[in-house]
Amino acid sequence: ASLPYRVSRRLDSNSSAQQSFFASSLNSMAFTAQKLGADAAAIRRLREEATVELDLASNSFQLQESYLRIANEILREARRPYSRKREKIIERACRTIERRLECGPVAEPISSSFIAAAAGVSVSYLSRTFRRVTGETFEHYVMRKRVELAQRFLLEPSNNIAEVAGRCGFSDASYFARVFRKITGCSPREYCDNPLRLTGSPAPEPNQLSTSS
């Protein structure tokens, strides 16, 4: 996840060089995924999306966003041939969570009942299986994904902390700052000043994080 930011820092404002690097990286990932047994049609579609999105990106932030989205989709396709039933269910649930987060605060709340229905399972099965497969609770996963989305938005200088908190579904900026620190080990402001400080920082155990505002 830190690769796009490192590329941006290394290549500075050279958008053409960044685009070339991201395109090459995605093509390599796609080739490897297909060799591992990923669906050829899905990989071809993602390659086409990569070409279009990278060409349309008007700045470094958009290039990074496109790279991260397509890279994650390629990784999902690479995992599919090896996934068992419960892993597929949780993968579907995680994908639904991430898509709803991308929709912003206009989307309905991300509740376990909604995600369970989308995955075609009961709430109790989702909760039990989610922790078994991912190693964390459903609630902690959602909160961590909100913070990861916030980290991406905070890299864009035009976004202020209060705006990012709202876009990522937090009730207020102070609550957002507390959760952000618990998960990353630093405040949103400290992250803005030096994003690379978080590379490799571990998230706390699920019972260390309160998910209520």
C-alpha positions in Angstrom: 0.0 0.0 0.0 2.9 2.4 0.5 4.4 1.7 -2.9 2.4 4.4 -4.8 3.4 7.1 -2.3 7.1 6.0 -2.5 6.9 6.1 -6.3 5.4 9.6 -6.2 8.1 10.8 -3.8 10.9 9.3 -5.9 9.6 10.5 -9.2 8.4 13.8 -7.8 6.0 15.5 -10.2 6.9 13.5 -13.3 3.4 12.1 -14.0 4.5 10.4 -17.2 7.1 8.4 -15.4 4.7 7.5 -12.6 2.1 6.3 -15.1 4.7 4.2 -16.9 5.8 2.6 -13.7 2.3 1.8 -12.5 1.3 0.4 -15.9 4.3 -1.9 -15.9 3.7 -3.0 -12.4 0.0 -3.8 -13.1 0.9 -5.7 -16.2 3.4 -7.8 -14.3 0.9 -8.6 -11.6 -1.8 -9.5 -14.2 0.6 -11.8 -16.0 1.6 -13.6 -12.8 -2.1 -13.9 -11.7 -3.0 -15.5 -14.9 -0.1 -18.0 -14.7 -1.4 -18.9 -11.2 -4.8 -19.8 -12.7 -6.8 -16.6 -12.4 -9.7 -16.2 -14.8 -8.3 -15.0 -18.2 -11.3 -12.8 -19.0 -11.3 -11.1 -15.7 -7.6 -10.4 -16.0 -8.0 -9.1 -19.5 -10.8 -6.8 -18.3 -8.6 -5.4 -15.5 -5.7 -4.8 -17.9 -8.1 -2.8 -20.1 -9.4 -0.8 -17.1 -5.8 -0.1 -16.0 -4.9 1.3 -19.5 -8.0 3.6 -19.5 -7.8 4.8 -15.9 -4.1 5.5 -15.9 -4.5 7.5 -19.2 -7.3 9.5 -17.8 -5.6 10.3 -14.4 -4.8 14.0 -14.3 -2.5 14.0 -11.2 -0.4 11.8 -9.0 -3.2 11.2 -6.5 -5.5 9.9 -9.2 -2.7 7.7 -10.5 -2.1 6.2 -7.1 -5.8 5.6 -6.5 -6.2 3.8 -9.8 -3.1 1.7 -9.2 -4.3 0.6 -5.7 -7.8 -0.2 -6.9 -6.7 -2.3 -9.9 -3.8 -4.0 -8.0 -6.3 -5.1 -5.3 -8.7 -6.5 -7.9 -5.8 -8.4 -9.5 -4.8 -9.8 -6.2 -8.4 -11.0 -5.5 -8.5 -12.7 -8.9 -5.2 -14.4 -8.1 -6.6 -15.8 -4.8 -9.8 -17.1 -6.3 -8.5 -20.5 -7.6 -7.2 -21.3 -4.1 -10.1 -20.1 -2.0 -12.5 -22.5 -0.2 -16.1 -21.8 0.4 -15.8 -19.8 3.7 -12.9 -17.8 2.3 -15.0 -16.9 -0.7 -17.8 -15.7 1.5 -15.6 -13.5 3.6 -13.9 -12.2 0.4 -17.3 -11.2 -0.9 -18.1 -9.5 2.4 -14.8 -7.6 2.4 -15.3 -6.5 -1.2 -18.8 -5.2 -0.3 -17.5 -3.3 2.7 -14.7 -1.6 0.6 -17.1 -0.7 -2.2 -19.5 0.9 0.3 -16.7 2.8 1.9 -15.7 4.1 -1.5 -19.3 5.5 -1.9 -18.7 7.8 1.0 -21.1 9.0 3.7 -24.1 9.0 1.2 -24.1 5.2 1.4 -26.1 3.3 4.0 -24.3 2.4 7.2 -22.0 -0.6 7.0 -23.8 -3.0 9.4 -23.1 -6.7 9.9 -26.7 -7.5 9.0 -26.4 -5.7 5.6 -23.1 -7.3 4.8 -24.3 -10.8 5.9 -27.3 -10.4 3.6 -25.1 -9.4 0.7 -22.9 -12.4 1.3 -25.9 -14.7 1.6 -25.2 -15.9 5.2 -26.5 -15.2 8.7 -25.1 -12.5 10.9 -23.8 -15.1 13.4 -22.1 -17.1 10.7 -20.5 -13.9 9.3 -19.2 -12.8 12.7 -17.9 -16.3 13.5 -16.3 -17.0 10.1 -15.0 -13.4 9.7 -12.7 -13.7 12.7 -11.7 -17.2 11.8 -10.6 -16.2 8.3 -9.2 -12.7 8.8 -8.0 -12.9 12.4 -10.0 -9.8 13.4 -13.6 -9.0 14.2 -16.0 -7.6 11.6 -16.2 -4.3 13.5 -12.5 -3.9 13.8 -12.0 -4.7 10.1 -14.5 -2.0 9.1 -12.9 0.6 11.3 -9.4 -0.3 10.0 -10.6 0.0 6.4 -12.1 3.4 7.3 -8.8 4.6 8.6 -6.9 3.1 5.5 -9.3 5.1 3.3 -8.6 8.2 5.3 -4.9 7.7 4.9 -5.3 7.8 1.2 -7.4 11.0 1.3 -5.0 12.7 3.7 -2.2 12.4 1.1 -4.2 14.9 -1.1 -3.2 18.4 0.2 -6.6 19.9 -0.7 -8.4 17.7 1.8 -8.5 18.8 5.4 -8.8 16.5 8.4 -12.4 17.3 9.2 -13.5 16.7 5.6 -11.7 13.4 5.4 -13.3 12.3 8.7 -16.7 12.9 7.2 -16.0 11.3 3.9 -14.8 8.1 5.7 -17.9 7.9 7.9 -16.7 9.2 11.3 -19.1 11.2 13.4 -16.7 14.0 14.2 -13.0 14.9 13.8 -12.0 14.3 17.4 -13.4 10.8 17.3 -11.7 10.2 14.0 -8.4 11.4 15.5 -8.7 9.0 18.5 -9.4 6.0 16.3 -6.7 7.0 13.8 -4.1 7.1 16.6 -5.2 3.7 18.0 -4.9 2.0 14.7 -1.8 3.8 13.2 0.1 5.0 16.3 0.0 8.6 15.3 -2.4 11.5 14.8 -3.9 12.4 11.4 -1.8 15.6 11.5 1.4 13.7 12.2 0.6 11.3 9.3 0.1 14.3 6.9 3.5 15.6 7.9 5.2 12.3 7.4 3.2 9.5 5.8 6.2 7.1 5.5 6.3 6.9 9.3 3.5 4.4 9.2 5.1 1.9 6.9 5.0 -1.5 8.7 3.2 -0.1 11.8 1.0 -2.9 13.3 -2.7 -2.4 14.1 -3.8 -3.1 17.6 -5.6 -6.2 18.6 -9.4 -6.0 18.1 -10.2 -5.8 21.8 -8.0 -2.7 22.1 -10.2 -0.6 19.8 -13.6 0.8 20.7 -15.9 1.0 17.6 -18.5 3.2 19.2 -18.6 6.9 19.0 
